[in-house]
């Protein structure tokens, strides 16, 4: 049976009960600017280009799968965050979303700071020339060696995550003859994801020191007593892929409440608060993220209002967006290998990557979009599930989407908004070689993280 015998007719709605798309988009060739990097467009031949480079050229020159990063878009988004928050606030890009030396250089040039959460992320940042005093070091179980390295390098702040760490960092700083600037990460009892937030008892997690039961206040008491530490502020991170600002509102209210307690008890007004990251992006056309200037305005108004009510000087605000900067700036380019139509169900389209380059669909049930990018097509929409080549049936890249029914092996398809938490969470499952990251700009493409080779893997396997 030919593939075109499986059009996206009404019966497809039945199998989409848990899926994303209720109906095929009006034009399968159009590329929604909400989910695609800024310079993505189609050329006169219908081939998608990014940074002026056709994807067919990228595939030919660098192979697939590949992450393709739009440098101009990355810089523009970084700059938009920097500008929106202005000189009285700091933007720390969360390196966990995606970190490479090229990205560190772009961030340094665009005036952003950097949040790292391991000694190796720190090493990457330092090796690319990010000034240490613009780096924040996070983590719930930093090793003594990592702390020594961070203090020794002179990082701008270490975010203390536990009672043990307060003592550890103080001790290490003192032994190195330093006074380390620190924040204390607290859990404020707010958890926010996508459009929802819950403000009850979300202290039940490994990160941070609970505000509840006076624990955060006790942590502050201890930190203020230690000579090796300079306590500069309180940190709160409430979740991921957040669209609704009300979770931040509650968090800010509670953080400022603690600042007030600290002022009342110790006579000290801490100069900074960090509200973490977690701002959402569009993975599909249904998502409506806010612009950085709206977020900056909302956060600054919330904090100012809360501080006025508490009669506190408004502290310097910092934020840590990762996904919101890098997420939309990259797509993953795949080649279609096999196509398996299942009458009355859907069509499985297998690509040359999968859960090893994007674990988010399998892990979080994440939704993605997909498009045919090596050509246009007037064929009818076909309901597909884009899957990888791994030995696992949960190896799904895009759960439900529409592609043209004349899709064929050898076509290139691309999944947009894969800049965050895809390369950084990539694995070698089935000894997959992790794809390269290609940066494109002004008609030129370059490899910023090269593709792994068989030799790379075999070198680790010492027999
Ligand atoms: N700051 C702190 C303290 C964080 O824990 C995180 C993320 C961020 C900032 C950055 O959050 P973003 O703006 O990128 O959402 N692997 C998951 C996301 C885990 C986020 C962990 N912490 C995913 O793929 O959705």
Boltz pocket constraint, residues with backbone or C-beta under 6 A from the ligand:
constraints:
  - pocket:
      binder: B
      contacts: [[A, 94], [A, 96], [A, 97], [A, 115], [A, 138], [A, 237], [A, 239], [A, 240], [A, 241], [A, 276], [A, 277], [A, 278], [A, 279], [A, 320], [A, 321], [A, 322], [A, 323], [A, 324], [A, 360], [A, 364], [A, 420], [A, 421]]
      max_distance: 6.0
